[in-house]
């Protein structure tokens, strides 16, 4: 154990960055793990309830989604439901815009994971190269007895340990990153599926409202009871009455 610590201290130029990458990677994995656990355990039930309530009472479905606005799909649905009497095209556009805004949150830290996966093996390779340099510097050609065997051993240990540390950081990060990426793709397909169902329900609701409004009987508005305006014929007679007798003297 002391030898490993001494090697890490001696190879600080690769051990400290690897340690920082490993800590940062673990923190990101914990955050993403909690996020995807919340999404996978709550989303299915909430979406099913919201779609079921939307068929009967859109206001109740909107209230349910507002209570669970910490879920990405709830925020996407609310973007469309907040539009009052929106056309199917506007409703679909609102859902697509909200989905585009949620994609960075769903793909959060993917770039960090890719960076760690790429750089960690190279840092290990850097330690391997410096270890080989130490081995070669400890070997004295033509003078086997004068070769620094301790330096050769330390160089070999540094080369092997640095490679192992780089792979220890990169391999688990790669596996976890692929898991999160698969969850993202699955979540994206579910959002598109549920969004399509909501668009269909909204279109059917709009068509039903249009059909009901077209079937209402048209009632011709009549004169109000309080009107004091006489009929047009009476007005015409009153206007023409002074001229009814052309021979009348004034």
PATI-714776 format. One record per residue (C-alpha): x, y, z; residue in one letter; chain. Coordinates in Angstrom, 1 decimal. Each point is the difference from the previous one (the first is absolute). Example, Ala and Ser with C-alpha at 12.3 -4.5 7.8 and 13.67 -1.06 7.14 Angstrom:
2
{node {12.3 -4.5 7.8} 'A' 'A'}
{node {1.4 3.4 -0.7} 'S' 'A'}
END
This chain:
250
{node {0.0 0.0 0.0} 'X' 'A'}
{node {2.8 2.4 0.8} 'X' 'A'}
{node {1.6 -0.8 -3.3} 'X' 'A'}
{node {-3.2 0.9 -1.9} 'X' 'A'}
{node {-0.3 3.3 1.9} 'X' 'A'}
{node {3.6 0.8 -0.7} 'X' 'A'}
{node {-0.5 -0.7 -3.7} 'X' 'A'}
{node {-3.1 2.2 0.0} 'X' 'A'}
{node {1.9 2.8 1.7} 'X' 'A'}
{node {2.9 -0.4 -2.4} 'X' 'A'}
{node {-2.3 -0.1 -3.0} 'X' 'A'}
{node {-2.1 3.0 1.1} 'X' 'A'}
{node {-0.2 1.3 -3.6} 'X' 'A'}
{node {-2.4 -3.0 -0.9} 'X' 'A'}
{node {-1.3 -1.1 3.4} 'X' 'A'}
{node {-1.5 3.3 1.1} 'X' 'A'}
{node {-1.9 0.6 -3.3} 'X' 'A'}
{node {-1.2 -3.6 0.1} 'X' 'A'}
{node {-1.2 0.4 3.6} 'X' 'A'}
{node {-1.8 3.2 -0.9} 'X' 'A'}
{node {-1.7 -1.6 -3.0} 'X' 'A'}
{node {-1.0 -3.0 2.1} 'X' 'A'}
{node {-1.6 2.2 2.7} 'X' 'A'}
{node {-1.8 2.1 -2.5} 'X' 'A'}
{node {-1.2 -3.0 -1.9} 'X' 'A'}
{node {-1.4 -1.6 3.2} 'X' 'A'}
{node {-1.8 3.2 0.9} 'X' 'A'}
{node {-1.6 0.2 -3.5} 'X' 'A'}
{node {-1.0 -3.6 0.1} 'X' 'A'}
{node {-1.7 0.5 3.3} 'X' 'A'}
{node {-1.9 3.0 -1.3} 'X' 'A'}
{node {-1.1 -1.8 -3.2} 'X' 'A'}
{node {-0.9 -3.1 1.9} 'X' 'A'}
{node {-2.3 1.9 2.3} 'X' 'A'}
{node {-1.6 1.8 -2.9} 'X' 'A'}
{node {-0.6 -3.1 -2.1} 'X' 'A'}
{node {-1.3 -1.9 3.1} 'X' 'A'}
{node {-2.6 2.7 0.5} 'X' 'A'}
{node {-1.0 0.0 -3.7} 'X' 'A'}
{node {-0.3 -3.7 -0.4} 'X' 'A'}
{node {-1.9 -0.6 3.3} 'X' 'A'}
{node {-2.6 2.9 -0.3} 'X' 'A'}
{node {-0.4 0.9 -3.6} 'X' 'A'}
{node {-2.1 -3.0 -1.3} 'X' 'A'}
{node {-2.7 0.3 2.6} 'X' 'A'}
{node {-0.3 3.8 -0.2} 'X' 'A'}
{node {-0.2 0.0 -3.8} 'X' 'A'}
{node {-2.7 -2.7 0.0} 'X' 'A'}
{node {-2.1 1.9 2.5} 'X' 'A'}
{node {0.4 3.3 -1.9} 'X' 'A'}
{node {-1.0 -1.5 -3.3} 'X' 'A'}
{node {-3.0 -1.7 1.6} 'X' 'A'}
{node {-1.1 3.2 1.7} 'X' 'A'}
{node {0.4 2.1 -3.1} 'X' 'A'}
{node {-2.7 -2.0 -1.7} 'X' 'A'}
{node {-2.5 1.0 2.7} 'X' 'A'}
{node {1.4 3.3 1.5} 'X' 'A'}
{node {3.0 1.8 -1.5} 'X' 'A'}
{node {0.2 2.3 3.0} 'X' 'A'}
{node {0.5 -3.0 2.3} 'X' 'A'}
{node {2.7 -1.4 -2.2} 'X' 'A'}
{node {1.7 3.4 -0.1} 'X' 'A'}
{node {-0.1 0.2 3.8} 'X' 'A'}
{node {1.5 -3.5 0.3} 'X' 'A'}
{node {2.9 0.9 -2.3} 'X' 'A'}
{node {0.6 3.3 1.9} 'X' 'A'}
{node {0.3 -2.0 3.2} 'X' 'A'}
{node {2.7 -2.2 -1.7} 'X' 'A'}
{node {1.8 2.8 -1.9} 'X' 'A'}
{node {3.4 -1.4 1.1} 'X' 'A'}
{node {-0.4 -2.7 -2.7} 'X' 'A'}
{node {1.1 1.0 -3.5} 'X' 'A'}
{node {-3.0 -1.6 -1.7} 'X' 'A'}
{node {-2.4 2.0 2.3} 'X' 'A'}
{node {1.7 3.3 -1.0} 'X' 'A'}
{node {-0.3 -1.0 -3.7} 'X' 'A'}
{node {-3.7 -0.8 0.3} 'X' 'A'}
{node {-0.7 3.2 1.9} 'X' 'A'}
{node {1.6 2.0 -2.8} 'X' 'A'}
{node {-2.8 -1.1 -2.3} 'X' 'A'}
{node {-2.9 0.0 2.6} 'X' 'A'}
{node {0.8 3.6 1.0} 'X' 'A'}
{node {-1.1 1.1 -3.4} 'X' 'A'}
{node {-3.7 0.8 0.1} 'X' 'A'}
{node {-2.0 -1.4 -2.9} 'X' 'A'}
{node {3.2 -0.6 -2.1} 'X' 'A'}
{node {-0.3 -1.5 -3.4} 'X' 'A'}
{node {1.5 -3.4 -0.5} 'X' 'A'}
{node {3.0 1.5 -1.9} 'X' 'A'}
{node {0.7 2.5 2.7} 'X' 'A'}
{node {-0.4 -2.7 2.7} 'X' 'A'}
{node {2.5 -2.3 -1.8} 'X' 'A'}
{node {2.5 2.9 -0.4} 'X' 'A'}
{node {-0.2 0.8 3.7} 'X' 'A'}
{node {0.7 -3.6 0.9} 'X' 'A'}
{node {3.0 -0.2 -2.4} 'X' 'A'}
{node {1.4 3.3 1.3} 'X' 'A'}
{node {-0.3 -1.2 3.6} 'X' 'A'}
{node {1.7 -3.4 -0.9} 'X' 'A'}
{node {2.9 1.9 -1.6} 'X' 'A'}
{node {0.4 2.0 3.2} 'X' 'A'}
{node {0.0 -3.2 2.2} 'X' 'A'}
{node {2.6 -1.9 -2.1} 'X' 'A'}
{node {3.0 1.7 1.6} 'X' 'A'}
{node {-1.2 -1.0 3.4} 'X' 'A'}
{node {-0.5 -3.6 -1.1} 'X' 'A'}
{node {3.5 -0.1 -1.5} 'X' 'A'}
{node {1.6 1.8 2.9} 'X' 'A'}
{node {3.7 -0.9 0.8} 'X' 'A'}
{node {0.3 -2.2 -3.1} 'X' 'A'}
{node {2.8 2.2 -1.2} 'X' 'A'}
{node {1.7 -0.2 3.3} 'X' 'A'}
{node {-0.2 -3.8 -0.1} 'X' 'A'}
{node {1.4 -0.1 -3.5} 'X' 'A'}
{node {2.9 2.3 1.0} 'X' 'A'}
{node {0.9 -2.2 3.0} 'X' 'A'}
{node {-0.2 -3.2 -2.1} 'X' 'A'}
{node {2.3 1.5 -2.6} 'X' 'A'}
{node {2.6 1.7 2.2} 'X' 'A'}
{node {0.4 -2.5 2.8} 'X' 'A'}
{node {1.7 -2.7 -2.1} 'X' 'A'}
{node {2.3 2.6 -1.5} 'X' 'A'}
{node {1.0 1.2 3.5} 'X' 'A'}
{node {0.7 -3.6 0.8} 'X' 'A'}
{node {2.0 -0.3 -3.2} 'X' 'A'}
{node {2.0 3.1 1.1} 'X' 'A'}
{node {1.0 -1.7 3.2} 'X' 'A'}
{node {1.0 -3.1 -2.0} 'X' 'A'}
{node {2.2 2.1 -2.2} 'X' 'A'}
{node {1.7 1.7 2.9} 'X' 'A'}
{node {0.5 -3.3 1.7} 'X' 'A'}
{node {1.7 -1.4 -3.1} 'X' 'A'}
{node {2.2 3.1 -0.1} 'X' 'A'}
{node {1.0 -0.7 3.6} 'X' 'A'}
{node {0.8 -3.6 -0.9} 'X' 'A'}
{node {2.2 0.9 -2.9} 'X' 'A'}
{node {1.8 2.7 2.0} 'X' 'A'}
{node {0.8 -2.6 2.7} 'X' 'A'}
{node {1.5 -2.5 -2.5} 'X' 'A'}
{node {3.7 0.5 -0.8} 'X' 'A'}
{node {0.8 -1.7 -3.2} 'X' 'A'}
{node {3.2 -2.0 0.1} 'X' 'A'}
{node {0.1 0.1 3.8} 'X' 'A'}
{node {-2.6 -2.5 1.2} 'X' 'A'}
{node {1.4 0.1 3.5} 'X' 'A'}
{node {-0.4 3.8 0.2} 'X' 'A'}
{node {-3.6 -0.1 -0.9} 'X' 'A'}
{node {-2.3 1.6 2.5} 'X' 'A'}
{node {-2.4 -2.9 0.7} 'X' 'A'}
{node {-2.0 2.0 2.5} 'X' 'A'}
{node {-0.7 2.7 -2.6} 'X' 'A'}
{node {-0.9 -2.6 -2.6} 'X' 'A'}
{node {-2.5 -1.6 2.4} 'X' 'A'}
{node {-1.5 3.4 0.9} 'X' 'A'}
{node {-0.3 0.9 -3.7} 'X' 'A'}
{node {-1.8 -3.3 -0.8} 'X' 'A'}
{node {-2.3 0.5 3.0} 'X' 'A'}
{node {-0.8 3.6 -1.0} 'X' 'A'}
{node {-0.8 -1.1 -3.6} 'X' 'A'}
{node {-2.3 -2.8 1.1} 'X' 'A'}
{node {-1.8 1.9 2.8} 'X' 'A'}
{node {-0.6 3.1 -2.2} 'X' 'A'}
{node {-1.5 -2.1 -2.7} 'X' 'A'}
{node {-2.2 -1.9 2.5} 'X' 'A'}
{node {-1.2 3.3 1.6} 'X' 'A'}
{node {-0.9 1.4 -3.3} 'X' 'A'}
{node {-2.1 -3.0 -0.9} 'X' 'A'}
{node {-1.6 -0.2 3.4} 'X' 'A'}
{node {-1.3 3.5 -0.5} 'X' 'A'}
{node {-1.0 -0.4 -3.7} 'X' 'A'}
{node {-1.7 -3.4 0.0} 'X' 'A'}
{node {-2.7 0.5 2.7} 'X' 'A'}
{node {-0.7 3.5 -1.4} 'X' 'A'}
{node {-0.5 -1.5 -3.4} 'X' 'A'}
{node {-2.4 -2.6 1.3} 'X' 'A'}
{node {-2.0 2.5 2.0} 'X' 'A'}
{node {-0.1 2.5 -2.9} 'X' 'A'}
{node {-1.3 -2.6 -2.4} 'X' 'A'}
{node {-2.8 -0.8 2.6} 'X' 'A'}
{node {-1.0 3.6 0.2} 'X' 'A'}
{node {0.1 0.4 -3.7} 'X' 'A'}
{node {-2.3 -3.0 -0.4} 'X' 'A'}
{node {-2.4 1.5 2.6} 'X' 'A'}
{node {0.0 3.3 -2.0} 'X' 'A'}
{node {-0.9 -1.8 -3.3} 'X' 'A'}
{node {-2.7 -1.9 1.7} 'X' 'A'}
{node {-1.4 3.1 1.7} 'X' 'A'}
{node {0.0 1.9 -3.3} 'X' 'A'}
{node {-2.0 -2.8 -1.7} 'X' 'A'}
{node {-2.5 0.0 2.9} 'X' 'A'}
{node {-0.4 3.8 -0.2} 'X' 'A'}
{node {-0.7 -0.2 -3.7} 'X' 'A'}
{node {-2.5 -2.9 0.6} 'X' 'A'}
{node {-1.9 1.8 2.8} 'X' 'A'}
{node {0.2 3.3 -1.8} 'X' 'A'}
{node {-1.6 -1.6 -3.0} 'X' 'A'}
{node {-2.9 -1.3 2.1} 'X' 'A'}
{node {-0.5 3.4 1.5} 'X' 'A'}
{node {-0.1 1.6 -3.4} 'X' 'A'}
{node {-2.6 -2.5 -1.2} 'X' 'A'}
{node {-2.2 0.6 3.1} 'X' 'A'}
{node {0.3 3.8 -0.6} 'X' 'A'}
{node {-0.9 -0.3 -3.7} 'X' 'A'}
{node {-3.0 -2.2 0.9} 'X' 'A'}
{node {-1.1 2.5 2.6} 'X' 'A'}
{node {0.3 2.9 -2.5} 'X' 'A'}
{node {-2.0 -1.9 -2.6} 'X' 'A'}
{node {-2.7 -0.9 2.5} 'X' 'A'}
{node {-0.4 3.6 1.1} 'X' 'A'}
{node {-0.1 1.2 -3.6} 'X' 'A'}
{node {-2.7 -2.6 -0.8} 'X' 'A'}
{node {-2.1 1.0 3.1} 'X' 'A'}
{node {0.2 3.7 -0.9} 'X' 'A'}
{node {-1.1 -0.7 -3.6} 'X' 'A'}
{node {-3.1 -1.9 1.2} 'X' 'A'}
{node {-1.3 2.8 2.1} 'X' 'A'}
{node {-3.2 1.6 -1.4} 'X' 'A'}
{node {0.2 3.6 -1.2} 'X' 'A'}
{node {-2.3 2.4 1.8} 'X' 'A'}
{node {-0.9 3.1 -1.9} 'X' 'A'}
{node {0.2 3.0 2.3} 'X' 'A'}
{node {-3.3 1.9 0.3} 'X' 'A'}
{node {-0.7 3.6 1.1} 'X' 'A'}
{node {0.4 0.8 3.6} 'X' 'A'}
{node {-3.1 0.7 2.1} 'X' 'A'}
{node {1.3 3.4 1.1} 'X' 'A'}
{node {0.6 1.4 -3.5} 'X' 'A'}
{node {-1.7 3.3 -0.7} 'X' 'A'}
{node {0.9 0.2 -3.7} 'X' 'A'}
{node {-3.1 -0.2 -2.2} 'X' 'A'}
{node {-0.1 -2.2 -3.0} 'X' 'A'}
{node {1.5 1.2 -3.2} 'X' 'A'}
{node {-3.5 0.3 -1.7} 'X' 'A'}
{node {-1.2 2.3 2.8} 'X' 'A'}
{node {3.1 2.2 -0.4} 'X' 'A'}
{node {-0.5 0.2 -3.8} 'X' 'A'}
{node {-3.7 0.9 0.4} 'X' 'A'}
{node {0.8 2.8 2.5} 'X' 'A'}
{node {2.6 1.4 -2.3} 'X' 'A'}
{node {-2.3 0.1 -3.0} 'X' 'A'}
{node {-3.1 1.2 1.8} 'X' 'A'}
{node {0.6 3.8 -0.3} 'X' 'A'}
{node {0.3 -0.4 -3.8} 'X' 'A'}
{node {-3.1 -2.2 -0.4} 'X' 'A'}
{node {-2.1 3.0 -1.2} 'X' 'A'}
{node {2.0 2.1 -2.4} 'X' 'A'}
{node {-2.7 2.7 -0.2} 'X' 'A'}
{node {-0.1 0.7 3.7} 'X' 'A'}
{node {0.9 3.5 1.0} 'X' 'A'}
{node {2.4 0.7 2.8} 'X' 'A'}
END
